[in-house]
Amino acid sequence: MNYLHTMIRVTDPDATIAFFELLGLKEVRRMENKAGRFTLIFLATPEDMNGPGERAKAEVELTYNWPPEDGSAAEVYTGGRNFGHLAYRVDDIYATCQRLMDGGVTINRPPRDGNMAFVKTPDGISIELLQAGDALAPVEPWASMPNTGTW
């Protein structure tokens, strides 16, 4: 058995793709279903990619359900914490968190311990970031940064 992907529903594909690109993921492939009125966008880390348009070793599937044709309100997704979280190992947790902050992302649980942080996608899905190898030595501003919101 092989892990393939995790699917999350999104309300703004462009904002969600931009978020995951800040983490280092890239779009692998995309499928649009006009009859079903949805778009599937698959993202992966460069290390997991096999080639352009090919299924990666592990992917995040973004599902965007198009607004109704009758003009009624689009679906709204709540309860991102009920999903749990996605987790990614990163080479430098401080550099990753700084890149995310510079991109306008709130660090909900800063990497005070040099090992773990949490952020959220634009739709409220929690993302856990874990330092590869041993934890980094605690440094400022991370060591004294308070939590923001939930994760």
N, C-alpha and C positions, 0 to 999 in steps of 0.2 A: 504494500500500500504506500502511496506517495501523497503528501500534502500538495494540493493544487493552488487554492486561493481562499481568501476571505472576502465576502461581499458586504459592502456597506452601501446604503441608499444615500444619495446626495441630492441637494436642492440646487446647487450651483456648481456644475462640473468644473468650470474654469477656476473658481476660487479653490476648490478641493485639489485640482491638479497642481495649482501653484503651491499650495501647502505641501503636498507630497514631494514636489520638485525641490523645495527648500530642504527636505529631509534627504534628498539624493536619489529619489525614485524617478524613473522615466516611463513615459507611455510606451507600452509594448505593442498593443493592438487595440482596435476599436471596432465595435459592431453596432450598426444601427438597424433597428427593426421598425420600419414604418407602419406595418400592420399592427404590431403590438404597442407602438408608440413609446419606445424606450431605446436608450443607448447604453451599451456596456463598454466601459473603458478599463483596460487592464494595465496596471503599473507594476514595475519591479525594480529592484536594485540592479545596477550594472553587473554585479557579481552573479546574479541569478539569471541574467538574460542569456538566451541561446542564439538569437539572431533576429533581425528585423521581421516583425510579423509573426514570429514563432512563440508558442507558449513558453513562458519562463519557468524556472524550477519552482518558484514560489511567487504568487502575485496577489495584489490587492485589486479586487474588481469593484469599480464604481458603477452603480446602477442609477441611471437618471431616467425617471419616469416623466415623459413629456406632459406639459399641462393639457387638460382636456380641450378637445376641439371646440366645445361649446362656449369656451371663454370662462368657465367656472374656475374657482381657485385651484391652484396646483396643490399636490399633496404636501403636508408639512410633517416632518419627522421629529419626534421628541424621544427622550429616554435614551440618549446615546450611552449613558453610564450603564443602563441595563444590558447593553451589548457586552460590556467588559472593556477590553482594550486590545490593540495590536501592539506588538513589541518588536523593537529593532535594536540590534547591537550596533554601536557606533565606535569609530576609532578614537574620537576625542569628544567626550560629552560636553566639555566646556565650549569648544569651537562650534559644535552642532547647535547648542542652545543659543550661542551668540548669533549665529547665522539666522536662526529662527526669529529671535528677538528683532534683529535688524530688518527682517522681512515683515514685521508687524504682528508676530505670533506671541501670545501671552504664555509665559512659562508658569504653568499652574503649580507644579511641584518642582522647585529648582534642584539642581544636582548638588545640594549642600555636602553630601558625602562623597562626591567625586565618582559616583557609581550609577545613580538612577535619577531620572527626571520624568515628568509627565507634561504633555501638551495636549491640545484638542484640535481636531479638524474644524473647518467652518460649520459643520453640522453637529458638533459636540461629541464626536467619537474620540475617546481617550487613546493616546499613543504613549506607550512607555518606551523610554530611551535608556539603554543599558550600556555602560562602558565596557568595551572589549578588554579582556584580560583583567588585571588588578585595577581596583579603584584608583583614581587619580587623587593626589593630595588635595585636601580642601583648600580653596582659594576664594578670595573676594572677587566680585561681589556675590558670588554664589553661596558662600558659606553662611552669610547672614541674611540672605534674601528670604522673605516670608512667602508662604504659600498664597496663591491667588485663586479664589473660587474652588471648584472641586476637580477631582481627577479620577 
